[in-house]
């Protein structure tokens, strides 16, 4: 018994360092990828003794983008600070995304578990899902006004069906054998949901949420197309009218950073909460 325990301990110790080395190696590869992108950008825009391949009007250099960010941080844009623009956009984004998750996930779970609810609710959601929500923007402005409510609805309109459907499909993909085994052991409906259905559905739910982040950031741009004078996407579109490409790049990078950060946050949440995923 002691020999087998010692062997297992030795195997654990032997496999732990290679795993850490692989993770460290992957991080270096990720860093190298971003450095290559940054270096290519710098070379193409003429940083150094050579002439730029791309004119600054179309793509400013990284140095120029950093200088523009500092100027916007110090002086703001169109009478508002950079943080005010970011804060307004984050408010619209966060409210829309929160309500989509708070309503969409429970609704998707209910649809996945109840065939009658599915027959009533799923067809309208599937019918609405392919409609381009940007085309509905004028209607949203008429129905909900030109304030933040219409913009929040524009952001949430394409995100809500995705979260509902991904949650529903996550439930329906749960192994029926596990459910039947639990029921045969006397588990009631709530126990089956809490111990089997919900844990098995979480990976699919998190995947739907992470996919929805990029769509929500895209719809943020659509939401700030009209009837507003603040927001990071509005700043980018206004700067584009004056061919201020450096300001546009700063705004785009900020939106990309917001999306990437949120994706990493939900990824970390998933890795902590759904630590059993892939270990069946």
C-alpha positions as CSV (number, residue, x, y, z in Angstrom):
1,X,0.0,0.0,0.0
2,X,2.8,2.4,0.9
3,X,4.7,1.6,-2.3
4,X,1.7,2.4,-4.5
5,X,1.1,5.6,-2.5
6,X,4.8,6.6,-3.0
7,X,4.5,5.8,-6.7
8,X,1.5,8.0,-7.1
9,X,3.2,10.8,-5.2
10,X,6.3,10.5,-7.4
11,X,4.1,10.6,-10.5
12,X,2.3,13.7,-9.2
13,X,5.7,15.4,-8.5
14,X,7.0,14.4,-12.0
15,X,4.0,15.7,-13.9
16,X,3.5,19.0,-12.0
17,X,6.7,20.8,-13.2
18,X,6.0,20.0,-16.9
19,X,2.5,21.5,-16.6
20,X,3.9,24.7,-15.1
21,X,6.5,24.8,-17.9
22,X,3.8,24.4,-20.5
23,X,1.8,27.2,-19.0
24,X,4.8,29.4,-18.9
25,X,5.7,28.5,-22.4
26,X,2.2,29.4,-23.6
27,X,2.4,32.8,-21.9
28,X,5.6,33.5,-23.6
29,X,4.1,32.6,-26.9
30,X,1.1,34.9,-26.3
31,X,3.5,37.7,-25.4
32,X,5.6,37.1,-28.5
33,X,2.4,37.2,-30.7
34,X,1.5,40.6,-29.4
35,X,5.1,41.8,-29.8
36,X,5.1,40.7,-33.4
37,X,1.9,42.5,-34.1
38,X,3.2,45.7,-32.4
39,X,6.5,45.4,-34.3
40,X,4.8,44.9,-37.6
41,X,2.6,47.9,-36.9
42,X,5.6,50.0,-36.0
43,X,7.6,49.0,-39.1
44,X,4.7,49.6,-41.4
45,X,4.1,53.1,-40.1
46,X,7.7,54.2,-40.3
47,X,9.0,54.1,-36.8
48,X,12.8,54.3,-37.3
49,X,15.0,55.6,-40.1
50,X,12.9,54.2,-43.0
51,X,9.9,55.7,-44.7
52,X,6.4,54.5,-43.7
53,X,4.7,51.9,-45.9
54,X,1.3,53.1,-44.7
55,X,0.5,56.8,-44.6
56,X,-0.3,58.2,-41.1
57,X,-3.7,59.3,-42.4
58,X,-4.7,55.7,-42.7
59,X,-2.7,54.2,-39.8
60,X,-0.8,56.3,-37.3
61,X,2.3,54.9,-35.6
62,X,2.1,53.4,-32.1
63,X,4.0,56.4,-30.8
64,X,1.4,58.7,-32.2
65,X,-1.4,56.7,-30.8
66,X,0.2,56.8,-27.3
67,X,0.7,60.6,-27.6
68,X,-3.0,60.9,-28.6
69,X,-4.1,58.9,-25.7
70,X,-2.1,61.1,-23.3
71,X,-3.7,64.2,-24.9
72,X,-7.2,62.8,-24.6
73,X,-6.5,61.8,-21.0
74,X,-5.4,65.4,-20.2
75,X,-7.7,67.5,-22.4
76,X,-10.7,65.2,-23.1
77,X,-12.7,65.2,-26.3
78,X,-15.5,67.6,-27.3
79,X,-15.9,69.0,-23.8
80,X,-15.8,65.7,-21.9
81,X,-13.0,63.8,-20.3
82,X,-11.9,60.5,-21.7
83,X,-13.0,58.7,-18.6
84,X,-16.5,60.3,-18.9
85,X,-16.8,58.9,-22.5
86,X,-15.6,55.5,-21.3
87,X,-17.9,55.6,-18.2
88,X,-21.0,56.4,-20.3
89,X,-20.3,53.5,-22.7
90,X,-19.5,51.1,-19.9
91,X,-22.8,52.1,-18.2
92,X,-24.8,51.3,-21.3
93,X,-22.9,48.1,-21.9
94,X,-23.0,46.9,-18.3
95,X,-26.7,47.5,-17.8
96,X,-27.7,45.7,-21.1
97,X,-25.3,42.8,-20.4
98,X,-26.4,42.3,-16.8
99,X,-30.1,42.1,-17.7
100,X,-29.4,39.8,-20.6
101,X,-27.6,37.4,-18.2
102,X,-30.0,37.8,-15.3
103,X,-33.1,37.1,-17.5
104,X,-31.6,35.1,-20.3
105,X,-29.9,32.4,-18.3
106,X,-32.9,31.4,-16.1
107,X,-35.2,31.6,-19.1
108,X,-32.9,29.3,-21.1
109,X,-32.7,26.8,-18.3
110,X,-36.5,26.8,-18.0
111,X,-36.9,26.3,-21.7
112,X,-34.4,23.5,-21.7
113,X,-36.1,21.6,-18.9
114,X,-39.8,22.2,-19.8
115,X,-41.1,21.2,-23.2
116,X,-44.3,23.2,-22.8
117,X,-42.4,26.4,-22.1
118,X,-40.0,25.6,-24.9
119,X,-43.0,25.2,-27.3
120,X,-44.3,28.6,-26.3
121,X,-41.1,30.7,-25.9
122,X,-38.5,29.3,-28.2
123,X,-40.2,29.9,-31.6
124,X,-40.6,33.7,-31.1
125,X,-37.0,33.9,-29.9
126,X,-35.7,31.9,-32.9
127,X,-37.8,34.1,-35.3
128,X,-36.5,37.3,-33.8
129,X,-32.9,36.2,-33.6
130,X,-32.0,36.6,-37.4
131,X,-33.4,40.1,-37.6
132,X,-30.5,42.7,-37.9
133,X,-30.9,44.8,-34.8
134,X,-29.3,47.8,-36.3
135,X,-32.3,48.0,-38.7
136,X,-34.5,48.3,-35.6
137,X,-32.6,51.3,-34.2
138,X,-35.0,53.9,-35.6
139,X,-38.0,52.0,-34.1
140,X,-36.2,51.7,-30.7
141,X,-35.6,55.5,-30.8
142,X,-39.3,56.1,-31.6
143,X,-40.5,53.6,-28.9
144,X,-38.1,54.3,-26.1
145,X,-36.8,57.9,-26.8
146,X,-33.3,59.2,-27.5
147,X,-32.0,58.5,-24.0
148,X,-29.9,55.7,-22.6
149,X,-32.9,53.2,-22.6
150,X,-33.0,52.9,-26.4
151,X,-29.2,52.4,-26.5
152,X,-29.3,49.8,-23.8
153,X,-32.0,47.9,-25.7
154,X,-30.0,48.1,-28.9
155,X,-27.0,46.5,-27.2
156,X,-29.1,43.8,-25.4
157,X,-31.4,42.9,-28.4
158,X,-28.9,40.6,-30.2
159,X,-27.2,39.4,-27.0
160,X,-30.4,38.2,-25.2
161,X,-31.4,35.5,-27.8
162,X,-27.8,34.1,-27.9
163,X,-27.7,33.7,-24.1
164,X,-31.1,32.1,-23.9
165,X,-30.4,29.7,-26.7
166,X,-26.9,28.7,-25.4
167,X,-28.4,28.1,-21.9
168,X,-31.2,26.0,-23.4
169,X,-28.8,23.9,-25.5
170,X,-26.5,23.5,-22.5
171,X,-29.4,21.9,-20.6
172,X,-30.5,19.7,-23.4
173,X,-27.0,18.4,-23.9
174,X,-26.9,17.0,-20.3
175,X,-26.7,13.2,-20.3
176,X,-30.0,11.6,-19.8
177,X,-28.3,8.6,-18.3
178,X,-27.0,10.7,-15.4
179,X,-30.5,12.2,-14.8
180,X,-32.1,8.7,-14.9
181,X,-29.5,7.3,-12.5
182,X,-30.2,10.1,-10.0
183,X,-33.9,9.6,-10.3
184,X,-33.6,5.9,-9.8
185,X,-31.7,6.6,-6.5
186,X,-34.7,8.7,-5.3
187,X,-33.5,12.2,-6.3
188,X,-36.4,14.7,-6.7
189,X,-36.7,17.3,-9.4
190,X,-34.8,20.0,-7.5
191,X,-32.0,17.7,-6.6
192,X,-31.6,16.6,-10.2
193,X,-31.4,20.2,-11.3
194,X,-29.0,21.4,-8.6
195,X,-26.7,18.4,-8.6
196,X,-26.7,17.3,-12.2
197,X,-28.3,19.7,-14.7
198,X,-26.9,23.0,-13.5
199,X,-23.3,21.8,-13.0
200,X,-23.3,20.1,-16.4
201,X,-24.9,23.2,-18.1
202,X,-22.4,25.8,-16.7
203,X,-19.7,25.3,-19.4
204,X,-22.2,25.9,-22.2
205,X,-23.7,28.9,-20.4
206,X,-20.3,30.5,-19.9
207,X,-19.4,29.9,-23.6
208,X,-22.6,31.7,-24.6
209,X,-21.8,34.6,-22.3
210,X,-18.2,34.9,-23.7
211,X,-19.4,34.8,-27.3
212,X,-22.0,37.5,-26.5
213,X,-19.3,39.9,-25.2
214,X,-17.9,40.7,-28.7
215,X,-21.4,41.1,-30.1
216,X,-22.3,43.5,-27.3
217,X,-19.2,45.6,-27.9
218,X,-20.1,45.7,-31.6
219,X,-23.7,46.8,-30.8
220,X,-22.3,49.5,-28.6
221,X,-21.0,51.2,-31.7
222,X,-24.5,50.9,-33.3
223,X,-26.1,52.2,-30.1
224,X,-24.0,55.4,-30.2
225,X,-24.6,56.1,-33.9
226,X,-27.3,58.6,-33.3
227,X,-28.9,60.8,-30.7
228,X,-25.9,61.1,-28.4
229,X,-23.0,63.3,-27.8
230,X,-20.9,61.1,-25.5
231,X,-19.5,57.6,-25.4
232,X,-16.3,56.0,-26.6
233,X,-17.9,54.7,-29.8
234,X,-19.4,58.1,-30.5
235,X,-15.9,59.6,-30.0
236,X,-14.5,57.3,-32.6
237,X,-17.2,58.1,-35.2
238,X,-17.0,61.8,-34.6
239,X,-13.2,61.7,-35.0
240,X,-13.6,59.8,-38.2
241,X,-15.6,62.6,-39.7
242,X,-12.6,64.9,-39.3
243,X,-10.1,62.2,-40.5
244,X,-8.6,62.1,-37.0
245,X,-7.4,58.5,-37.4
246,X,-5.2,58.6,-34.3
247,X,-8.3,59.3,-32.1
248,X,-10.2,56.6,-33.9
249,X,-7.5,54.1,-33.2
250,X,-7.4,55.1,-29.5
251,X,-11.1,54.6,-29.2
252,X,-11.0,51.2,-31.0
253,X,-8.2,50.0,-28.8
254,X,-10.1,51.0,-25.7
255,X,-13.2,49.1,-26.9
256,X,-11.0,46.1,-27.7
257,X,-9.4,46.3,-24.2
258,X,-12.9,46.4,-22.6
259,X,-14.0,43.3,-24.5
260,X,-10.8,41.4,-23.9
261,X,-10.8,42.2,-20.2
262,X,-14.4,41.1,-19.8
263,X,-13.7,37.9,-21.7
264,X,-10.8,37.2,-19.3
265,X,-12.9,37.9,-16.3
266,X,-15.6,35.4,-17.4
267,X,-12.9,33.0,-18.3
268,X,-11.4,33.2,-14.8
269,X,-14.9,32.8,-13.3
270,X,-15.5,29.8,-15.4
271,X,-12.1,28.2,-14.5
272,X,-12.9,28.8,-10.8
273,X,-16.6,27.8,-10.8
274,X,-16.5,25.1,-13.4
275,X,-13.2,23.5,-12.4
276,X,-14.5,20.0,-13.3
277,X,-15.0,20.8,-17.0
278,X,-13.1,18.4,-19.2
279,X,-12.2,16.1,-16.4
280,X,-14.9,13.4,-16.8
